[in-house]
Amino acid sequence: MSKPEATTDSAPVGFEQALAELETIVARMESGALTLEQSLAAYKRGAALLQYCQLALKDAQQQVKVLESGVLRDFSGAEDDGQ
């Protein structure tokens, strides 16, 4: 059995790369061109990429919450000063 070309165990470099690879995997799976073994390997890789993306988004949301709770609120009145 050969290993599917789009399925690797390497960690993605970043969110955008992970999302692009996930989109490629979904497209290949939807095309119906993969064998059963390739589909299973692609599903496994897709699940890992999905988890990576979810964690990255959760981390970004947490960072936004930290900013909103402190730094960004200090500037909300700056626009009300007028002229």
C-alpha positions in Angstrom: 0.0 0.0 0.0 1.3 3.4 -0.9 0.8 6.5 1.3 -1.5 9.1 -0.1 0.5 12.1 -1.4 -1.7 14.8 0.3 -1.6 13.1 3.6 1.4 13.9 5.8 2.0 13.9 9.5 3.9 17.1 9.5 2.6 20.0 11.6 1.2 22.9 9.6 3.3 26.1 9.6 0.3 28.2 10.4 -3.5 28.5 10.4 -3.7 29.6 6.7 -1.6 26.6 5.6 -3.6 24.2 7.7 -6.9 25.6 6.3 -5.6 25.4 2.7 -4.5 21.8 3.2 -7.9 20.9 4.8 -9.7 22.4 1.9 -7.6 20.4 -0.5 -8.3 17.2 1.4 -12.1 17.9 1.4 -12.0 18.5 -2.4 -10.1 15.3 -3.0 -12.4 13.3 -0.8 -15.5 14.8 -2.5 -14.1 14.0 -5.9 -14.4 10.3 -5.2 -11.0 9.6 -6.7 -9.4 8.3 -3.5 -9.2 4.6 -2.6 -10.7 3.5 0.7 -7.2 3.5 2.3 -6.5 7.0 1.0 -9.8 8.2 2.2 -9.2 6.9 5.7 -5.8 8.5 5.8 -7.1 11.8 4.4 -9.9 11.8 7.0 -7.4 11.2 9.8 -5.2 14.1 8.5 -8.2 16.3 8.1 -9.3 15.6 11.6 -5.9 16.6 12.9 -5.9 19.8 10.8 -9.4 20.6 12.0 -8.3 20.3 15.6 -5.2 22.5 14.9 -7.4 25.2 13.3 -9.9 25.0 16.2 -7.2 25.5 18.7 -5.6 28.3 16.8 -9.0 30.1 16.6 -9.6 29.5 20.3 -6.2 31.0 21.1 -7.0 34.0 18.8 -10.3 34.5 20.5 -8.7 34.5 23.9 -6.2 37.1 22.8 -9.0 39.3 21.5 -10.8 39.0 24.9 -7.7 40.0 26.7 -7.3 43.1 24.5 -11.0 44.0 24.7 -11.0 43.8 28.5 -8.2 46.3 28.9 -6.3 48.0 26.2 -9.1 48.6 23.6 -11.6 49.9 26.1 -9.3 52.8 27.1 -9.6 54.2 23.6 -13.4 54.1 23.2 -13.9 57.7 24.4 -11.2 59.2 22.1 -13.7 59.7 19.2 -16.1 61.6 21.4 -13.6 64.5 22.0 -15.0 66.2 18.9 -13.1 68.7 16.6 
